[in-house]
Amino acid sequence: MKSYKWLGMIVAVGLIILFIASLITGNKVEDEQAAAKKQQPVPSEADKSVHEYTADKLSKEDNRALIYETTSDETQSAIQDNITKFLDAYVPFNIQEPQSFLETTKKYTTKEFQENLQSEYRRGTLSTVRTKVTNIELYPEQEGRTEQWWSANIKVENTDNKGKESQGLLVYIVKMKLIDGEWKADDLGVRSRAWNQ
């Protein structure tokens, strides 16, 4: 019975010591944080008045207006034309020649992107053995003088292994980059909800 008393007292003393140690440590951390705050520079009034906007914070209308301020109509037409040529070369699929897109896209892509495409292997499925493009709609998303992102809605016609045709829609986001005076595809991804504003 006495051993339980001693054990209880030891546990109580241990808890008291832990409580006091945590108070001391907590005060030390608060003092360090307060000292760090004092060392941070206070922004001047000039710094406070500057506010930068990024393209994804702008509305679509503002973004489109900014595109036309930074690039000419001819440039935008050239970009759209090159995106269309790239997608017309990339999207079609034939199970007989699944990797043919590597050669057909070469002149429309940057060197780095073409190297990435080399690792992409396509194969047919039970439901699709051939895909052809029927229509491409393009919408500017983020602009720039040397880089732009465009949304692409691509209507396709899929053919299954029994010859039955069906319509489909592919949604991509295409990054175009200005290389030696020519706009080329530099990246491609399936458009997610984050790009649908």
C-alpha positions, 0 to 999 in steps of 0.5 A: 500500500505504501508503494502506491503512495510513493508511486503516486507522489512521484508521478505528481512531482513528475507532472509538476516538473513537466508543467514548469518546464513547458512554461519555461520553454513556451516563454522562450519560444514567444520571446524568440518569435517577438525578437524575429518580428522586431527584426523584420523591416516595416514596408514603406508607403511606396511598397504598400501602394504597388499591387501586381496582377497576374493573368489568372486573377484577371477576368477572361475579358480583361485577359483577352483585351491584354492579349490584343494589347501585347500581340498583334492580330497577325501574331494571334492568327499565326499562333492559332494557325500553328496550334491547329496544325499541331493538333491536326498532326497530334490528335489523329490515331490509327492502330496500324501506325500508333506512333506516326504522330511523332513524325507529323508533329516534329515541325510544330513543336519545340525540341524539348517537347518533342523529346517528351513526346518520344516517351509517349506510347499510344495503343488502341483500345477495344472501342477505338482503333482510329480517331480523326479530327473533325473540328477545333475551337481555340480560346486564349487563356494566358497571354504573353509576348513569348509564351501563351496558353490556349484552350482547345475543344477538339471534336473527333470521330472515333471508329471502333474495331467493328467499323462503327463511328461515334463522335467525341470531344477532347479538351486540351490546354496547349502551351505555345512558345516563341522560338526563333520567331516562330510559335511552337507547341511547348506543352500539352495537357488535358484541360482540368476544371481549374482551366474552365473559368 
